[in-house]
Amino acid sequence: MKLAIAALLLLAPQNPSARHELTVLEREGERFCTIHADNALLHDVLRDLAEQAQISVDGLDASTRRTLVSIDLRERPLRQAVTFIAGSVGLEAEVRQGILVLRPGLEESADPALLRDAALAVSGATLRDFPDHALAPEALRNQAVLDERQGRPASARARYDQLVERYPDSALSTDALFSAGQLLMREEAWQDAADRFSELLRSEREHDLEVPARLELAWCVARLGQHERALYMMDALDSIDAAASRSEELRRTQVRVRALAGLGRGDAALKLLDEVDARLATPADRAESLELRALACTAAGRHGDAARAWLAFAQLCDGPHKEHALQEAATHALAANDEVGALFVAQAAHKQGIELDGVTREARAALTLENQEPATADTSVTLARAERLCDGGSTADALKLLQSLESSAPSFDEPMRARFARCQARSVAREVGIDTALTCLREELARLSQPELRRELYILAGELLEQAGRIDEAIEAYRGRI
């Protein structure tokens, strides 16, 4: 069955009473048509229209000679008129280079993707012709939905943004902001997504999206590294309304876990994650749960568990996420002194086209380190391992490795000497205290001559003092005095 857009389609024997009236006028360089037809032959109407518009017709065939149409159009642009006439009998038409081209319309059984593309084309033309129509916002929203279904998220997002910009007073503008924000989240454009949700929450129009918008905004804020703010937002949301569904409760907990892990509160994050996994998580939530577990284990300094979680997460993702997860798995295996495990991860990554050469070299060097004298060991590998332990929170183990390098330290070049000093100061600050760390930095500053390296140590001193709450001394350190 042909798709009929408008008008009456009659496939009947010859009707001698069929008739039509048609005029074409040109105004400001554009042709306008007035057509009235009552059971007129489509063939006659289009021939008359082409003659008065001084164009030719391509596509008329025997099937159109018995087709009847009823039309009432007044001063419509030529392009609109031919689209309407042809569409009323299941045909497609367009005017190009002085030719009216007719084509068969799509069947209802056609490929859904083709039907959606056709709907987009018709909707787009209608919006261009009637941008101020009351249904224009809905048409633009429907275009965005079709784009999403066709796998064109960027185009869909652009249409949602157009809806908000063109029709800010429409009741659909808030839905468009929310949908645009969700599409941006899929692209991991966290700041842009946060901007959309924030704009939605500032809207004075009544809507039922406040809770989901607040929740998604909190997630974006956590992904942007603003972990304390994300927790405050979740506390505020919980005080406004309880979670309405299992999925919403799970999402709220996931935001908290990510924020807690980001704040270094790994044990609290793991406890919360264990609770939610036991009660709410489904197999579909496994990837998200594994990534959060990996982050929480990292924050808790549980490197072995973090390595296993990252490796499991890598098996469920692809692209840059897989490469990052494998790198993290190998890194934490090294931090856990599991060089064999690190080599296993590196080999698994190699099979998938991902090279972790640095990890492989470090793991192999570390495996032979125990059988070597400190003087003959690869000091750069040892220092890199100490830095990795320090970054992961294992500062006591880092200090042990640094102590094995103290006899070799005088022979280091200045960049390596500065690396040693930074790792030592950070580890000592955590294990012994800030004042001892400052003493170590003063001693190393006396040995360094390069201004940029000295500046790095002063900045580190300032950061350590700021973390200790000694703001005045931190300011002095940033000025180059400790």
BAZA-333763 format. One record per atom (N, C-alpha, C, O): y, x, z. Coordinates in steps of 0.02 Angstrom, whole numbers, plus 50000, padded with zeros to 5 digits. Layout:
N
YXZ/...
//
This chain:
482
499405004250000/500005000050000/500625004450000/500655009350037/501105002649959/501725006549956/502155004950017/502134999450045/502545009950037/503005009050092/503625005350067/503925007650018/503814999850098/504414996150077/504944997150130/504814995850189/505544999550111/506085000750158/506504994450167/506684992750224/506674990950113/507094984950118/507004980750056/506664982850009/507304974950057/507324970349999/506644967149988/506164968250025/506614963049937/506014959149923/505654961849863/505954962949810/505004963049871/504604965549815/504164959749790/503764956949828/504244958149727/503834952949697/503504955649634/503854957649587/502854955849633/502494957749573/502214951249543/501694948649564/502584948749495/502424942049468/502474942049393/502704946949364/502254936749361/502324936249288/503054936149268/503494935649311/503184936549204/503864936449177/504244930549206/503994924949208/504864931949228/505284926649256/505924926349216/506374930349226/505974921649169/506554921549125/507194920049162/507734921149135/507154917449225/507774915849260/508054921749299/508604921349328/507664927449300/507904933349336/508584935549309/508704935149249/509024937849355/509684939849332/509984944749382/509734945449438/510514948249361/510864952749406/511584953649381/511734952749323/512024955649428/512714957449413/512834964349442/512634965749498/513174968649403/513234975549424/513884978549399/514054977749340/514254981949441/514854985649420/514854992549453/514624993249510/515104997449418/515175004249444/515895006349436/516175006049381/516215008449492/516905010649492/516945017849517/516545019849560/517415021549492/517515028449515/518155028749556/518685026449535/518105031649616/518675032149660/518665038949695/518185040649729/519205042749685/519275049449715/518675053849698/518415057549741/518455053449635/517925057849612/517225055649630/516745059249615/517145049849663/516485047449682/516385040449653/516845036449651/515755039149630/515595032749600/515315027949652/514885029749692/515575021749651/515365016549698/515085010649659/515335008849606/514555007649686/514195002249651/514234995749690/514184995649752/514314990249654/514234983549681/513694980149640/513754979449579/513154978049673/512574975349638/512344969049674/512254968849734/512254963749634/511934957749660/511364956049612/511474955249552/510754955549639/510174953849598/509744948849635/509624949449695/509514943949598/509084938649626/508464938249584/508464935049531/507924941349607/507304941749569/507424944649500/507174942149449/507804950049498/507944953449435/507414958749422/507104961249468/507324960349359/506864965749341/507144972549361/507714974249343/506764976349398/506974983049419/507174987249359/507674990749360/506784986749306/506914990549244/507614989149218/507984993749201/507804982549215/508454980649188/509024982949234/509544985249210/508924982349301/509444984349348/509594991849342/510174993849339/509064995849341/509165003049338/509455005249271/509865009849268/509245002049215/509525003749151/510275002149149/510665006149124/510454996349175/511164994449176/511564999149220/512115001249202/511285000849279/511635005449324/511735012249292/512275015149297/511215014849259/511275021349227/511795021249172/512175026049163/511805015849134/512285015349079/513005015349105/513425019049079/513145011249156/513825010949182/514025017249219/514615019149219/513535020649250/513685026849286/513675032949240/513815038449262/513495031749177/513465037049127/512975042649147/513125048549144/512385040449167/511845045049182/511215042649146/511195036949122/510715046949141/510075044949112/509565043649166/509665045449224/509005040449147/508485038649195/507845042249176/507645042349118/507515045149226/506875048449215/506375045749265/506495046049326/505815042949241/505305040549286/505155033249279/504685030749310/505525029649238/505355022649225/504725022349183/504685025849132/504235018349202/503625017749163/503415010449160/503785006049183/502835009249133/502615002349123/502544998449188/502634992349189/502395002149243/502294998649306/502934995549333/502904990949374/503514997949310/504154995349335/504404989549293/504884986249313/504094988149236/504364983049192/504244975949219/504604971349199/503764975049262/503624968449290/503824967949364/503674962949397/504154973149389/504354973349459/505024969849468/505504971349433/505054965149516/505664961349529/505984963649594/505644965549642/506644963449596/507014965349657/507564960349671/507824957149625/507734959649734/508314955849756/508764960449796/508544963449845/509384961049775/509834966049804/510524963049814/510754958949775/510854965249868/511554963449878/511914969449909/511914970249970/512214973549867/512574979549889/513294979049867/513434976949811/513744980849910/514454980349893/514804987049906/514834989549962/515064989849851/515454996049853/515085001549893/515365004449939/514475002649874/514085008049905/514095014149859/514085013349798/514115020249886/514075026249844/513445026049800/512935023249820/513505028949741/512945028749694/512305031349724/511775028449714/512345036949762/511735039849792/511395034849839/510785034149838/511795031449880/511515026449925/511195020749886/510655018349904/511535018549835/511295012749797/510625014049765/510165009949770/510545019849732/509905021249699/509345022249750/508775020249738/509505025249808/509005026049860/508775019349886/508175018249897/509245014849896/509085008149921/508665004249871/508145001249889/508885004249809/508525000349758/507805002949750/507334999049751/507725009449742/507065012349733/506635011449795/506045009649791/506935012649853/506555012049915/506305005049928/505795004149960/506665000049903/506454993149915/505804991449881/505474986549898/505604995549832/504964994249798/504485000249806/504035001149765/504595004249857/504125009649872/504205015749828/503735019649822/504785016549796/504905022549756/505415027049790/505765024949836/505455033149767/505965037749790/506425039249731/506195039549674/507075040149744/507555041349690/508105046049714/508285046149772/508365049949666/508935054149680/509305055449614/509015055349560/509945056749621/510355058349562/510515065849565/510805068349613/510305069249511/510445076449510/510605078449438/510225076849392/511145082049430/511365084649364/511385079149312/511155080049256/511665073249330/511755067849283/511115064049266/511105060449216/510585064849305/509955061349291/509735057649353/509715060549408/509565051249345/509265047349399/508505048349395/508185046049348/508225051849444/507515053649444/507145048949491/507315048349550/506625045649464/506195041249504/505525044649516/505245047849471/505255043749577/504605046549594/504215041449635/504515037349670/503555041549631/503165037049675/503285038749748/503345044649766/503325033849791/503405035049862/502755037049894/502225036749862/502785039249957/502185041349992/501775035250013/502045030050032/501115036050008/500665030850032/500625031250109/500745036550138/500465025750140/500385025650212/499825030250234/499815032550291/499355031650190/498785036050207/498935043350193/498495047550200/499555044950174/499725051850158/499685056250220/499645053750276/499695062750209/499685067650263/500255066050312/500835065350292/500095065450378/500625063850427/501215068650424/501785066650435/501075075050410/501635079850406/502105078150349/502715078750356/501825075850292/502245073850236/502645067650253/503235067150235/502335062950287/502685056950308/503255058550355/503795055650351/503135063250401/503665065150448/504235068550412/504825067350427/504065072850364/504605076050326/505005070950286/505615071450282/504655065950257/505015060750221/505465056750267/506035055150250/505215055250327/505625051650376/506235055650395/506785052950403/506145062250404/506715066550419/507245066350364/507835066050377/507015066650302/507485066550245/507875060150243/508485060150234/507525054450250/507865047950248/508345047250307/508905044950299/508115049250365/508535048650425/509155053050419/509705051050437/509065059150392/509635063650383/510145060750335/510745061250348/509915057850280/510375054850232/510745048950264/511345048050252/510395045050303/510705039250336/511235041550386/511775038550390/511085046850423/511575049450471/512205052050437/512755051250462/512105055250379/512695057650342/513135051850319/513745052350318/512805046350300/513185040650273/513485036350328/514015033350319/513145036050386/513375031550439/513385035350506/513015033450552/513795040550512/513785044550573/514035040850635/513885042850691/514405035450625/514685031750683/514305025450699/514515021450740/513735024550667/513335018550680/513075018650752/512955024050780/512985012750780/512745012350850/512055015550859/511895017850914/511665015650806/510995018550810/510965025850791/510425028850790/511545028950776/511545035950755/511255040650808/510865045050791/511435039950873/511135044450923/510375043850925/510025048850931/510115037650918/509395036750919/509065040050858/508525042950863/509405039450801/509135042550740/509105050150748/508615053250727/509625053050778/509645060250788/509105062450837/508785067650829/509015058450890/508485059850939/507795059650905/507375063850918/507695054550862/507055053950828/506925059850781/506365062150774/507465062250749/507395068250707/507155074150749/506725077950727/507445074950808/507255080550852/506515080050871/506155085050872/506295073950887/505595072850906/505135074550848/504615077750858/505325072450788/504915074150728/504885081650717/504365084350700/505455085050728/505455092350721/504975095550771/504615100250753/504975093050832/504505095750882/503785094950859/503385099550865/503625089050833/502945087750812/502755091950751/502165093450740/503245093850712/503125098050654/503115105450672/503035109750628/503195107050736/503175114050757/503805117850741/503785123850726/504385114450743/505025117650730/505475116950791/505965113150790/505325120650845/505705119750907/506435121550901/506855118250932/506605126650862/507315128650856/507715123050823/508275121650844/507425120050770/507765114450737/507825108450783/508345105250785/507305107050821/507325101450869/507865102550921/508245098050938/507895108750947/508405110150998/509105109450969/509555106851003/509205111650907/509865110950876/510055103650869/510645101950879/509575099350853/509735092150847/509895089150916/510355085050921/509535091250968/509695088751035/510415090851054/510795086851081/510585097051038/511265099451054/511785095551013/512325094151039/511625093950951/512085090050910/512195083150940/512755080450940/511655080250965/511715073550996/512195073751055/512625069451062/512115078851097/512555079451156/513275080551134/513735077751164/513375084751083/514055086351061/514385080451025/514975078951037/514015077050982/514315071750941/514365065150979/514835061250969/513875063851023/513855057351057/513795058251132/513305056251162/514295061451163/514255062851235/514215056551278/513985056851335/514455050951252/514445044751291/513795040751282/513715035551313/513355043251239/512725039751228/512265040451289/512245045651322/511895035151302/511405035451356/510865040551342/510515042651388/510785042551279/510265047351260/510485054551270/510075059051263/511115055651286/511365062551292/511025066251349/510885072251344/510895062751404/510565066051461/509835067851443/509605073251460/509485063351409/508805064951387/508815070951340/508365075151343/509325071251296/509365076751248/509475083451284/509185088451265/509895083451336/510005089551375/509355091851408/509205097851408/508985087151436/508365088951469/507855091751419/507525096751432/507795088351361/507315090651311/507505097451283/507075101651272/508155098651272/508385105151248/508225110551300/508015116051282/508325108951363/508165113751416/507425115551417/507255121351426/506995110651409/506275111951409/506075116251349/505655120651356/506375115051291/506225119151233/506445126351244/506095131051225/507015127351276/507255134051290/506805137551340/506725143651337/506525133751387/506055136751435/505435139351399/505175144651417/505205135751349/504625138151311/504785144651275/504335148751264/505405145551257/505625151851225/505785157251276/505955162851258/505735155451341/505905159951396/506635162051394/506815167451416/507055157651368/507785158651369/508035155451433/508345150051432/507905158751489/508005155651555/508725153851569/508865148551597/509195158251550/509905156751565/510145150851524/510485146451551/509985150651460/510195145051418/509885138551443/510205133251444/509245138851463/508925132851490/509265130551554/509385124651564/509425135351597/509775133651660/510445130351646/510645125751682/510785132751595/511435129751577/511355122451557/511765118251575/510825120851519/510715113851498/510575109451558/510855103951564/510145111751604/509975107651663/510585106851708/510695101551738/510985112151714/511595111751756/512075106651726/512375102651763/512155106751660/512595101951627/512345094851638/512735090251649/511695093951635/511405087351647/511555084951718/511735079151728/511485089351767/511595087451836/512335086151851/512495082651899/512785088851810/513495087451818/513715080951785/514275078551795/513265078051746/513435071951709/513575066151757/513225065251806/514095062451742/514265056551783/513885050351761/513925045151794/513535050851705/513145045251681/512515044351723/512205049251742/512345038151738/511745036751778/511115038451737/511075036851677/510645041651769/510025043451736/509495044551789/509645045051849/508865044951768/508315045851815/508015052751809/507415053751823/508415057651788/508165064351777/508405069451830/508305075451821/508715067051883/508985071751932/508445076151963/508525082251967/507905073151986/507375077052019/507045081851970/506995087851986/506805079551912/506495084451866/506985089751842/506785095451831/507635087951834/508115093051812/508235098251866/508295104151852/508275096051929/508355100751984/507755105451990/507825111352003/507155102651979/506555106651984/506525111851928/506375117751941/506675109751867/506665114551812/507215119751818/507125125551800/507785117751844/508335122551855/508125127751907/508265133651899/507795125551960/507565130252011/507065135251982/507075141151999/506625132851938/506155137351905/506515142651863/506355148551866/507015140351825/507405145051784/507775150151828/507795156051812/508045147851883/508415152251929/507935157551957/508125163451963/507335155451975/506835160252001/506655165251947/506595171251961/506565163051884/506395167551830/506975172351814/506865177751786/507575170451831/508155174751821/508245179851877/508705183951876/507795179551927/507815184351982/508255182252040/508355186152087/508505176152039/508935173652094/508475169952144/508505163852151/508065173952178/507525171052217/507765167352279/507505161952296/508255170052313/508525166752373/508825159952354/508715154952389/509195159952300/509505153652277/508965148552258/509045142552272/508425150852227/507895146252208/507585142952269/507435136952268/507495146752323/507215143752385/507695138652414/507485133352437/508345140252415/508835135452439/508805128952399/508845123452426/508745129752333/508715123852290/508095119652305/508135113452304/507535122852318/506925119152334/506985115552401/506745109952409/507295118852449/507405115652514/507845109452505/507705104152535/508365110052465/508815104352452/508445098752417/508535092952433/508025100552368/507645095452331/507155091852376/507085085752373/506815095552418/506335092452464/506685087752513/506395082752534/507305089352531/507675085052577/507915078652543/508025073652576/507995078952476/508215073052439/507645068252427/507715062152437/507075070852407/506525066452387/505865070352390/505845076252373/505335067052410/504675070152410/504395070152340/504595066252297/503925074652328/503615075052262/503275068352246/502945065452288/503375066152184/503115059552164/502425059852135/502105054752126/502175065852119/501525066452087/501215073152104/501545077752129/500565073652090/500215080052101/500525085652061/500625091152086/500685084251997/500965089451954/501655091651979/501825097551975/502045086952005/502705088852031/502635092952095/503005097752104/502175091152138/502065094952199/501845102052182/502065106852213/501405102652133/501165109152111/501745113352085/501805119252101/502175110252044/502735113852016/503215116252070/503465121852068/503355112052119/503795114052174/503505120052211/503875124752227/502855119952223/502545125552258/502575131852216/502685137352243/502475131152151/502495137052107/503185140352108/503235146452106/503705136252111/504375139052115/504445143152180/504715148652180/504205140252234/504255143752299/503855150252299/504095155352324/503255150152270/502845156152268/503195161652229/503215167352251/503465159852171/503815164952130/504415167752168/504545173752166/504785163352201/505385165652238/505185170052297/505495175252308/504675168052334/504455172052391/504205178952369/504355184052400/503825179052314/503585185552288/504175189852267/504175195952278/504665186752235/505255190552214/505655193452272/505985198552264/505615190152329/505965192552389/505545197652429/505755199852482/504955199352402/504535204152437/504105201152492/503785204752530/504095194452497/503715191052549/503035189152519/502865183252514/502655194252501/502035193152465/501505189352505/501165185052478/501445190952570/500935187652611/501075180152617/500615176052612/501715178352626/501895171252630/501765167852564/501525162152562/501915171252509/501795168452443/501045167252432/500855162052405/500635172052451/499915171352442/499625165652484/499195161952461/499865164952545/499625159552588/499785152752557/499365148352557/500395152052532/500605145852500/500205144552437/500015138852423/500085149852398/499705149152336/498985147152350/498695143152313/498685150052402/497995148252419/497945140852436/497465137552417/498445138352472/498435131252491/498485126752430/498105121852424/498945128352386/499045123952328/498465124552279/498295119552247/498175130452271/497595131152227/497005126952252/496635124052212/496935126752317/496365123052345/496455115452338/495965111852330/497085113152340/497205105952340/497395103052273/497195097452255/497785106852234/498105103852176/497925106852110/497935103452058/497765113252110/497685116752045/497085114152007/496565112452036/497155113951941/496615112151896/496485118051849/496885122751848/495945117851812/495825123351764/496415124551717/496535130151696/496775119151700/497355119951655/497915123951687/498335126851653/497925124251754/498445127951789/498255135151802/498645138851833/497675137251779/497405143851798/497855149551777/497965154151816/498125149451717/498535155051693/499155155851737/499315161351759/499495150351750/500095150651792/499925153151861/500285157251890/499365150751889/499155152751956/498995160151959/499175163552007/498655162751908/498485169851908/499095174251904/499125179451937/499585172351863/500195176451858/500555176451925/500785181751948/500605170651957/500935170352022/500555174352075/500855177652117/499895174052072/499485177952119/499605185452109/499655189252157/499645187452046/499765194552032/500435196652060/500495202052089/500945192452051/501615194052077/501605194352154/501905198852184/501255189552184/501235189352257/500855195352285/501075198352335/500295197252254/499925203152277/500345209452270/500315213952312/500725209852216/501165215552206/501675216052263/501785221352291/501975210252278/502475210152332/502175211952399/502515214752442/501535210152409/501205211652472/500925218752475/500655220752526/500985222452421/500725229252419/499975229552414/499675234752429/499655224152392/498925223852385/498765225552313/498625221152272/498765231952298/498735234252228/498065232752195/498045231052136/497525233352232/496875231852203/496825224552182/496605223052127/497045220052227/497045212952210/497525211452153/497385207352110/498105214852153/498585213752099/498295215852032/498385212451982/497945221552031/497645223951969/497145218851942/497125217451882/496735216151987/496235211251965/496565204751939/496355201851890/497095202651974/497435196551952/497775197451885/497745193051842/498105203251876/498425204551811/497915204951755/498035202551700/497345207951769/496825208451718/496565201551699/496455200151640/496455197251748/496215190551734/496735186551696/496565182751650/497375187451713/497915184051678/497945186351606/498065182351560/497835192851594/497865195551526/497355192251481/497465191751420/496795190051508/496275186951468/496465179951445/496145177051401/496995177151476/497195170251460/497845169751421/498075164251406/498145175451404/498775175251368/498735179951308/498235183351298/499265180151269/499265184451211/499965187251200/500435185751237/500035191251147/500685193951129/500975198551183/500595202051217/501625198451191/501955202751241/501715201551312/501695206151353/501525195251327/501275193751394/500625197451408/500525200051463/500185197751359/499545201251368/499675208751379/499385211751424/500105211551338/500245218751344/500545220351413/500355225251445/501015216151435/501325217151501/500805216551556/500795220651602/500365211551551/499865210551603/499375216351607/499195218551662/499165218951550/498705224651550/499045230951578/498735234751614/499675231951560/500045237651587/500095237151663/499995242051699/500235231151688/500285230151760/499605231151794/499565234151848/499075228751762/498415229551791/498235236851798/497975239051849/498375240751746/498225247951748/498655251451800/498425255751837/499295249651802/499765252751849/499545251651921/499565256251962/499345245451937/499135243952005/498465247052022/498335248752080/498035247751972/497405251251985/497545258452005/497225261152050/498025261651971/498205268451990/498505268752060/498355273152100/498935263752074/499245263652141/498735262552196/498835264652253/498175259352179/497645258252227/497135264052228/496605263552259/497325269552194/496885275452189/496225273852155/495715277052167/496245268952111/495645267052073/495735269452001/495845265551955/495665276151993/495765279051927/495245276551877/495405275651818/494625275551900/494105273051855/494285266051831/494195264351773/494535261951877/494755255251858/495325255451808/495355251351762/495795260051818/496355260751771/496115262651702/496365260051652/495615267251699/495335269151634/494975263251601/495005262451540/494645259151642/494305253251615/494815248551583/494705245951528/495385247451617/495905243051590/496185246051525/496295242451476/496305252551526/496575255851466/496105255151407/496325254251350/495445255751420/494955254951366/494935247851340/494875246651280/494985242951386/494995235851366/495615234451324/495585230751275/496175237451343/496795236551305/496725239651236/496955236751186/496425245451231/496335248951167/495935244651118/496095244451058/495425241151143/495025236851100/495435231151070/495245228251019/495985229451103/496415224051079/497045226651045/497525222951035/497035233151028/497585236050992/498185237851034/498735238851008/498095238351099/498635240051145/498485246851176/497955247751207/498935251551168/498825258351193/499195259551258/499795258251264/498825261951307/499105263751373/498995271151384/498675273151432/499265275251339/499135282451341/499355285651406/499015289951433/499935283651431/500185286551493/499715285351551/499595289851592/499455279251555/498985277651608/498345281851601/498085284451650/498105282351539/497495286251528/497575293451550/497135296251584/498125296651531/498245303651550/498285304351626/497995308951655/498655299751657/498735300351730/498085299251766/497935302751815/497695294351744/497055292951777/496575298851770/496245300751818/496535301751710/496085307451699/496305313551739/495885317151766/496955314551743/497205320251782/497065319151856/496875323851892/497155312951878/497045311551949/496305312351968/496145314352024/495855310751921/495145311351936/494935318551948/494445319851983/495305323251920/495145330351930/495585333551984/495485339352002/496055329752011/496545332452058/496205334852123/496405339852152/495695330952146/495385332652210/495035339352208/494945342552260/494825341552149/494455347852143/494905353752126/494665359252113/495555352552126/496025357852109/496435359852170/496545355852215/496665366052169/497145368152220/497825365152202/497965364252143/498235363552251/498895360552237/499295364752188/499665362052147/499235371352192/499645375652149/499455374852076/499865375852031/498825373052063/498595372651993/498605365451968/498485364251909/498725360752011/498725353751991/499325352351946/499825355951947/499265347051908/499805344951864/500335341551908/500265335751926/500865345251924/501365342651971/501725336551943/501905332051982/501835336351878/502195330551850/501785324251857/502055318851870/501105324751849/500675318951858/500675316751931/500695310851946/500645321651976/500655320052047/501305316552067/501295311652103/501855319152042/502505316052058/502535309052029/502795304452062/502295308151968/502305301451938/501875296551979/502055290751987/501325299052005/500895294652046/501245292952111/501205287252135/501585297752141/501955296452203/502505291252190/502615286752231/502845291852134/503365286952117/503075279952109/503365275052130/502485279652077/502175273152067/501965270052134/502045264052143/501705274152179/501525271652245/502135269152283/502115264052317/502675272852276/503295270952310/503555264352282/503755259952320/503545263652216/503785257452185/503355251552207/503615245952214/502715252752218/502275247352238/502265246052313/501905241552336/502655249752351/502695248552423/502235252852465/502245252552526/501815256952432/501355261352470/501705267952485/501515273252461/502225267552526/502655273352538/502305278752581/502455284652574/501845276752624/501485281752664/501055286152619/501035292252627/500705283052571/500295286852524/500745291152479/500555296752461/501315288552463/501785292352421/502005298652457/502055304052427/502145298052522/502365303852560/501825309252563/501975315152562/501195307252567/500655312052569/500645316252505/500555322352508/500735312852448/500745316552385/501355321052380/501305326652355/501915318652404/502525322752401/502455329052444/502695334352426/502115328252502/502005334152544/501585339452509/501685345452520/501125337152466/500715342052429/501115345752376/500905350852351/501705343152360/502125346152309/502685350552338/503045353852301/502765350452404/503345353952434/503345361352419/503875364352410/502755364352416/502735371552402/502945373052330/503195378552315/502835368252285/503015369252215/503725366952200/504005368652147/504025363052245/504675359952232/505225365052214/505635363552171/505255370952246/505785375652228/505785377752155/506295379752129/505205377252122/505175379352052/505325373652003/505335374751943/505445367652029/505585361951986/506255362951951/506705366151978/506315360251889/506985360151859/507385354551892/507095350551930/508025354251879/508455349551915/508265342151904/508255338451953/508115339851843/507915332851836/507295331051877/507265325751907/506805335651878/506205334351917/506355334751992/506075330952032/506805339252010/507015339852080/507345333352103/507235331052160/507755330352059/508095324052077/507585318352084/507655314152128/507075318252040/506555313152046/506195313852113/506055308952147/506035320052131/505705321352195/506125318852253/505875315752300/506775320152250/507225318252303/507275310652310/507275307952365/507325307152253/507375299852255/506745296752285/506795292352328/506165299152263/505535296352289/505465297952364/505255293652403/505635304052382/505585305952452/506045301852496/505835299452549/506665300952476/507155297252516/506945289952525/506985287252580/506715286852472/506505279852477/505905279052523/505875274452563/505425283652517/504825283252558/504975284752631/504735281252676/505385289752643/505565291552711/505965285952744/505865284352803/506425282852707/506835277452734/506385271852761/506535268852813/505855270452725/505415264952746/504945267052803/504815263152849/504685273152799/504185275252847/504475278352911/504195277652965/505055281652904/505345285252962/506015282152982/506115280453041/506465281352934/507115278552951/507645280952903/507565285952869/508205277252901/508735278652854/509075285352868/509255288852821/509155287252931/509505293452947/509115299552923/509415304252897/508455299452932/508045305052907/508075305352831/508105310752802/508085299452799/508135299252726/508795302252702/508815305852652/509345300852738/509995303652721/509995311152728/510305314752688/509645313752780/509595320952789/509245324152729/509455329452705/508705320952706/508345323552647/508795323752586/508785328452547/509205318452577/509645318152520/510185323552523/510365326552472/510445324752583/510975329952590/510685336752571/511015340752537/510065338152593/509755344552577/509655345252501/509775350652474/509445340052468/509325340452396/509985340852358/510025344152306/510505337452382/511155337752349/511425344952347/511765346952300/511265348652400/511495355552402/511165359852350/511415365252333/510585357652323/510215361552274/510365359452202/510165362952155/510705353952193/510835351252126/511545352852103/512015352652142/511605354552040/512265356152012/512485351151958/513085350451945/512015347651928/512195342951874/512535336651903/512235333251945/513145335151882/513525329451910/513145322851906/513155318951953/512825321451849/512485315051841/511915314251889/511805308851916/511535319651901/510975319351948/511235318552020/510945314752059/511775321952036/512065321152103/512315313952113/512235311052167/512605311152061/512865304252065/512285299352079/512375294652117/511705300452047/511135296052058/510915296152131/510735290952159/510935302052163/510735302452233/511245299152279/511055296052329/511885299752262/512395296252302/512305288652297/512375285052346/512165286352236/512055279152227/511455276752267/511475271452298/510905280752266/510315278952305/510485278652379/510275274052414/510875283552404/511075283452474/511465277152490/511355273952542/511915275252445/512305269152455/511865262952459/511965258652501/511375262652414/510925256852413/510515256452477/510425251052506/510265262252500/509865262252562/510295260252622/510065256452665/510905262652624/511355260852680/511535253452677/511585250052728/511635250852616/511795243752608/511215239452631/511315234352664/510605241352614/510015237652636/509945237852713/509685233152743/510185243252743/510155243852817/510735240352851/510785240252912/511185237352811/511755233752840/512335238152860/512795235852894/512325244452840/512865249152859/513345249652799/513355254552762/513735244452792/514145243452732/514695248852725/514805251452671/515035250352780/515575255352776/515305262152752/515605265352710/514725264152780/514435270552759/514185270152687/514215275152650/513955264252667/513735263352597/514305264452549/514235267552496/514895261752567/515485262452524/515665269852516/515825272252462/515625273452572/515765280752569/515265284252525/515445288752487/514635282352530/514115285552489/514255284252415/514175288752373/514455278052397/514605276652328/515205280852303/515275282152244/515615282852350/516195287152333/516015294552331/516425298752314/515375296152349/515155303052345/515195306752410/515265312852411/515135302952466/515165306352532/514625303452577/514635297452593/514155307752597/513655305552646/513575310852700/513175310052746/
//
